[in-house]
């Protein structure tokens, strides 16, 4: 079950990072920054919910 969680988290991170890169290339820099911030929140927030 732990492996499934890590693979799912990595796939979500990879997908949102790819979206941010495609937005950056499309000259939508503010949207790309917002998506990168969302990606960081996805990574960091689960650790705060455990505490």
C-alpha positions in Angstrom: 0.0 0.0 0.0 2.9 2.4 0.8 4.4 1.8 -2.7 1.0 2.6 -4.3 0.9 5.9 -2.4 4.4 6.9 -3.4 3.8 6.0 -7.0 0.5 8.0 -7.0 2.2 11.0 -5.4 5.0 10.9 -7.9 2.7 10.7 -10.9 0.6 13.7 -9.6 3.8 15.7 -9.1 5.1 14.8 -12.6 1.8 15.6 -14.2 1.5 19.0 -12.6 5.1 19.8 -13.2 4.6 19.0 -16.9 1.6 21.3 -17.0 3.7 24.1 -15.4 6.4 23.6 -18.1 3.9 23.7 -20.9 2.3 26.8 -19.5 5.7 28.5 -19.2 6.5 27.7 -22.8 3.1 29.1 -23.8 4.1 32.5 -22.3 1.7 32.1 -19.3 4.3 32.7 -16.6 1.9 33.6 -13.8 -0.2 30.5 -14.4 3.0 28.3 -14.4 4.1 29.8 -11.1 0.7 29.1 -9.6 0.8 25.5 -10.7 4.3 25.1 -9.3 3.0 26.5 -6.0 0.2 24.0 -6.2 2.7 21.2 -6.7 4.7 22.3 -3.7 1.5 22.3 -1.6 0.7 18.8 -2.8 4.1 17.6 -1.6 4.3 19.6 1.7 0.8 19.5 3.1 0.5 15.8 3.8 3.4 16.1 6.2 1.5 18.7 8.2 -1.6 16.6 8.4 0.4 13.8 10.0 1.7 16.1 12.8 
